[in-house]
Amino acid sequence: MQQIKNKIPFGRIIFTKELIVSIFLFTILPCAYGQEKISEKVAETKSAVAQGNANIDQANSKSNKIKAFITDSIPTYTDEFGNYLKSFLEYQNKLDYLDGVNNIKTKRKPANKAQRIIDLESKIAKPSMTDKEWTGTQITPYNESKRRKSMSKEIYGFHGFWEGNKFEKYDLNALTRIGYIGYDINPKTGGYSNIHNWRNTHLHKRAAQYDVDVDIVANLRGSKNIHEFLYQAGSDKAWNAFSDSIIELLNEQNAAGVVIDFYQMAAADNPRFIEFLRVIRFKLNEASPRFELSLALPPIDYEKAYHLKENYSLVDRFLIYAFDYNNFAGDNCSSTAPLVSSNADQLSIDKTFNNYISLGIKPENMVIVAGLYGQQWAMTNANPYNQNSKYAKTISFFDFEEDYSVRIKPVLDNNVLQNYISFSDNNGNWFITWGENIVSLSLKCDYINNKNVKGIGFWQLGNTVSGDLNTQKFWPLIYKKFALPEATMPQDITANFDEIPTSNIDSILSVNQALIMSAVNLAENPFLPDKPDRSQLAKIGSSDYQYKEVIRAIGMFFTILTICAVVALVIAMFDEKVRMLLFFDQAFLFLIPGIMLTITITMRLLGIIWNSEMEFIVGGIVGIGCHFLIQNYFTKKSQLNDETP
């Protein structure tokens, strides 16, 4: 080895050292310098990443604050406004149920003919007689001078041909119009089979002395006869024969019009019935502009057989027979003319009114006719709603008011606001008599004034007369309820005013609605509370305010408030910070319930929808649709941004 070292030149060793130094200077030092630059870049990158993470944390913090605010606010608003909104929906649903109650179609149809039809057919079967022969006596005329008509409503009275000359006892100063029941239509020819005493009665002369208009009531009974009259081969000829004979009879007695009274018409005959009314309307207008056309309607039109749709202008007045309700409940002992009903399935005058209003009849064309008679039933107990009873007889208004109610104290059933009298004989048989007296009739008069209808009618005014006597309080009742302040009345009428009861019909109807609310089937109305709040119902029943209108006003206020908030939010969306807070992580979807609520409540207030189930179905569809459209839009926008280089 030493020999080898000695052979290596010194200069070559130097070269080797220089080479090593050169390699160090040109390789290692530049790498160290580059590493420093890289470290600086890495530090700058780490700083940028840290700043980005800080920004992300800040954005997440803001987002979390929004989420926390919304999460914390929902229970708060549920406890305060949410509970109010829930109670509002519950109460509104109750009111909706009340609206729906008036449209209930009872499954049971009349078991037998209405009592008025039975009485009418029994009278028609008898031979025609004069006024005096029908009555059996010469009645002394009601001696009262003619006075100016000063009534706030039309007072319509029916006088049957079998009531003879009882019209001599009517106070014609209190009447504005009389319908004479006496034209029996022949369905085969269209003319009359009998007009009874129309040409010979002195009713026309007596009515003319007191400026009372007289109509002739044209009767046709039974669906078969009605169908034959409307659809027979020569129907046009039959209709012309009917109109010609009617116009002739009206002109003979200077009468005012005709009442069409078709009993038990089928729904399938409705189109022809409308055509028939058009013909009669045209014929009457052609004969004289003073002739009026009136249409009699049953208490309940099950199949809308009498529905005229858009042609209600064909008829001048609708005479709604608001009695014989027990025939529509199985023809058993029950209220004959319930004003209201706490039972959702039981018919009443109030439900009759609302039913026909819902069909399009205007109150100003409606005359509600009360029945001036009662029905007596025999049974083995004193139950006024006995299903095992037998019809006994008809009791006139005069007998019920002046005889029965004097000897036996009547019971006013607050559930229907009608009177009944119960008594038994020595054999243990009970007799229940449902009828009208001054108390129940006064309530019906108050109801008429409350509903602002055209007027009130009375079926068979002859039931207020017995022999030579007249009911003492019937005519004072008419004057007290419907006479205008400027009306002048004799002392014998005004002296009985104090005996005429006065009622707060608004409060009575509110109580009835509360009773109906308490009878709601909770299984069919899930938004109602498990147990109705009796104190709240009592509060509603004791107040004269129209709570439904108040609630609508409150609902309108919150609707306007919500709309204004939405408008303010739209304006605020022009601010970038608001948009970031709202749309980050799709927080805007929380607006969907508000939009849904605003739309559904607005549709409710505008009357577009009135059914609670339909309201929530529509609201749900709108809400889901809005959610889907907005989410789909932002999803597509996000995908487009990802695909854009």
BELNORPE-V433617 format. One record per residue. N is the residue number from 1. SS is DSSP state (A for helix, B for strand, O for the rest). Layout:
BEGIN
n = <N N>
ss = <SS SS>
END
This chain:
BEGIN
n = <1 2 3 4 5 6 7 8 9 10 11 12 13 14 15 16 17 18 19 20 21 22 23 24 25 26 27 28 29 30 31 32 33 34 35 36 37 38 39 40 41 42 43 44 45 46 47 48 49 50 51 52 53 54 55 56 57 58 59 60 61 62 63 64 65 66 67 68 69 70 71 72 73 74 75 76 77 78 79 80 81 82 83 84 85 86 87 88 89 90 91 92 93 94 95 96 97 98 99 100 101 102 103 104 105 106 107 108 109 110 111 112 113 114 115 116 117 118 119 120 121 122 123 124 125 126 127 128 129 130 131 132 133 134 135 136 137 138 139 140 141 142 143 144 145 146 147 148 149 150 151 152 153 154 155 156 157 158 159 160 161 162 163 164 165 166 167 168 169 170 171 172 173 174 175 176 177 178 179 180 181 182 183 184 185 186 187 188 189 190 191 192 193 194 195 196 197 198 199 200 201 202 203 204 205 206 207 208 209 210 211 212 213 214 215 216 217 218 219 220 221 222 223 224 225 226 227 228 229 230 231 232 233 234 235 236 237 238 239 240 241 242 243 244 245 246 247 248 249 250 251 252 253 254 255 256 257 258 259 260 261 262 263 264 265 266 267 268 269 270 271 272 273 274 275 276 277 278 279 280 281 282 283 284 285 286 287 288 289 290 291 292 293 294 295 296 297 298 299 300 301 302 303 304 305 306 307 308 309 310 311 312 313 314 315 316 317 318 319 320 321 322 323 324 325 326 327 328 329 330 331 332 333 334 335 336 337 338 339 340 341 342 343 344 345 346 347 348 349 350 351 352 353 354 355 356 357 358 359 360 361 362 363 364 365 366 367 368 369 370 371 372 373 374 375 376 377 378 379 380 381 382 383 384 385 386 387 388 389 390 391 392 393 394 395 396 397 398 399 400 401 402 403 404 405 406 407 408 409 410 411 412 413 414 415 416 417 418 419 420 421 422 423 424 425 426 427 428 429 430 431 432 433 434 435 436 437 438 439 440 441 442 443 444 445 446 447 448 449 450 451 452 453 454 455 456 457 458 459 460 461 462 463 464 465 466 467 468 469 470 471 472 473 474 475 476 477 478 479 480 481 482 483 484 485 486 487 488 489 490 491 492 493 494 495 496 497 498 499 500 501 502 503 504 505 506 507 508 509 510 511 512 513 514 515 516 517 518 519 520 521 522 523 524 525 526 527 528 529 530 531 532 533 534 535 536 537 538 539 540 541 542 543 544 545 546 547 548 549 550 551 552 553 554 555 556 557 558 559 560 561 562 563 564 565 566 567 568 569 570 571 572 573 574 575 576 577 578 579 580 581 582 583 584 585 586 587 588 589 590 591 592 593 594 595 596 597 598 599 600 601 602 603 604 605 606 607 608 609 610 611 612 613 614 615 616 617 618 619 620 621 622 623 624 625 626 627 628 629 630 631 632 633 634 635 636 637 638 639 640 641 642 643 644 645>
ss = <O A A A A A A O O A A A A A A A A A A A A A A A A A A A A A A A A A A A A A A A A A A A A A A A A A A A A A A A A A A A A A A A A A A A A A A A A A A A A A A A A A A A A A A A A A A A A A A A A A A A A O O O O O O O O O O O O O A A A A A A A A A A O O O O O O A A A A A O O O O O O O O O O O O O O O B O O B B B B B B B A A A O O A A A A O O A A A O O B B B B B B B B B O O O O O O B B B O O O O O O O O A A A A A A A O O O B B B B B B B B B O A A A A A A A A A O O O A A A A A A A A A A A A A A A A A A O O O O B B B B B B B O O O A A A A A A A A A A A A A A A A A A A A A O O O O B B B B B B O O O O O O O O O O O A A A A A A O O B B B B B O O O A A A A A O O O O O O O O O O O O O O O O O O O A A A A A A A A A A O O O O A A A B B B B B B O B B B B B B B O O O O O O O O O O B B B B B B B A A A A A A A A A A A O O O B B B O O O O B B B B B B B O O O O O B B B B B B O O A A A A A A A A A A A A A A O O O B B B B B O A A A A B B O O B B O O O A A A A A A A A A B O O O O O O O A A A A O O A A A O O O O O A A A A A A A A A A A A A A O O O O O O O O O O O O O O O A A A A A A A A O O O O O A A A A A A A A A A A A A A A A A A A A A A A A A A O O O A A A A A A A A A A A A A A A A A A A A A A A A A A A A A A O O O O O O A A A A A A A A A A A A A A A A A A A A A A A A A A A A A A A A O O>
END
